[in-house]
Amino acid sequence: MKLTGKAWKFGDNVDTDVIIPARYLNTSDPAELAKHCMEDADTSFAGAVSQGDIIVGGANFGCGSSREHAPIAIKAAGVSCVVAEYFARIFYRNAFNMGLPIIECPEAAREAAPGDILEVDPMEGTIVNKTQGKSYKATPIPPFMMELVNAGGLMSYTVQQLAQANSK
Amino acid sequence: MQMTITEKILARHADLESVKPGQIISSKVDIALGNDITAPLAIKAFKQAGAKQVFDPSRVVLVPDHFAPNKDIASAQQAKIMREFAREMDIDNYFEVGQMGVEHALLPEQGLSLPGDVIIGADSHTCTYGAMGAFSTGVGSTDLAATMITGKTWFRVPETMKFIFNGKRKNKWISGKDLILYTIGKIGVSGALYKAMEFCGSMIEEFSMDDRFAMANMAVEAGAKNGIIRPDQKTLDFIASQPVRPVRDYQMLESDKDAAYLSVHEFDGDDIDLMVAFPHLPENTRAVGEAKDIRLDQVVVGSCTNGRYVDMEIVAGILKGNKVAKGMRMIIIPATQRIYKKAMNNGLLDIFIDAGAVVSTPTCGPCLGGHMGILAEEERCLATTNRNFVGRMGHPRSEVYLASPAVAAASALTGVITDPEQVVS
């Protein structure tokens, strides 16, 4: 699976209040949340982002609240992948659970410029910055997380585990 | 094998003799918690998975606290999803408006969070219960859904960072909030990423449970998976003094003497001042004395960090017989009905109202920019809450400063960020 898109660059410590402000959390409708994605960091983002675009963050992307509305908003806005130096803990778990590919690669995140065309292979852990002609190797996804991904996400994994337990 | 308290709790819940950092475990969960923002998504995932019942109705806790009492129609719809699910699943620990409080202040009162527990909550401040010697951590709605079905969740066992607070408080105003802000200022908002933060030392031992709750509560603001404090006699006295007695057994665990820590950080009380976190990150801390001429429009006292009774008492002590500054909006939100009533019975509400503050029914409300005190453009608030991100309490160009209840009360009187020493003789 290769994801290709234009980079939207943000800084360090992008928190979940910026990704989707709490004032919009009176709904969990993905389309509604997408309209306000990244609003407090860049008011033009939700209107200008194109299907497949890639968010590039700095350190500690997704810090703050546990709201799963954050990866939902990003995914529903059409973003195909988030590349960052590293992610905050709960956001990391939530993104996997929501099926939003995220990938940690400090060099690629730092060197990408807004508008660069990136090609990301989250399973292989490779990032190519086509605009700059550079390739990067990302931090590998931990084996257990890969099991979850291969099972189709946490809920499918849970249903499988339950079925196994019941058949014993 | 020598283990930390976090490792011991996780090992017991994974039915293992021992665990070590980095290990992936499947852990039993004692309590699974959701609120009016996060539970509706969890309920949707629960139903999509085809689940018919929760693993144990007595171990699922649902609290409408964020936008409740409902702030608008959309919030009311969300709260309704949770209410109906609680009814359908026979969940007794659903706390309706009138019984509810800010969740992380409510669960300890209800005997639902206990030493040695593993607690997960679809709320990042679930780490609060670490103050009682539990392993507790925030997760997303899907993780909550899976746990509501199976009673289990997976964890990567975190490395533990040890924070020792030696010596004594510089003065009586120094609180748990100041220690945790000081710590976050030292290590940064990702300084404890994926790690357990264990707080110990003479200052922690002397602190009230309310101060300890404030500390464990903000471990997540340093990126931590959990914050934890060894349970002691104060923990036991606290449990015994709550209105609801625990119906489960609990375990008083502590770290082994030779347990392995990722790092050890020693701080001395002499170096810790009253702290203020400047916009827009909890790590932007300065001593209150360095906050000069910062005019405020609003002061908020409340939240899962500092809406407890001790906090109300400190604020009343400073406000008593005084008036808040002209133009100042002071909003005080006792975190639970019980705290509210105790404040009323002991005359604290009179003091607040006479001083010109408003007192609200329990809600997370303004802390996350929900309702009950939203900021306009370029307004500035000092709050006893836990986050000061861009737009956290309202307009993206408003500002939030974080501090203790003592600093909040003193600042409400003067209209600028103020050391309580300057207003109390």
Interface residues (C-beta under 8 A of the other chain):
Chain A: N13 D15 D17 V18 P21 A22 R23 L25 N26 T27 S28 E39 D40 A41 A59 N60 C63 G64 S65 S66 R67 E68 H69 I72 Y86 A88 R89 I90 R93 N94 N97 M98 P142 F144 G153 L154 M155 Y157 T158 V159 Q161 L162
Chain B: I24 I37 T38 P40 L41 K44 A45 Q48 A49 G50 H66 F67 K71 D72 A74 S75 Q78 G121 A122 D123 S124 T126 G138 V139 G140 S141 T142 D143 A145 A146 I149 T150 W154 R156 V189 S190 L193 Y194 V220 G223 K225 L281 L368 G369 G370 I374 R387 F389 V390 G391 R392 G394 P396
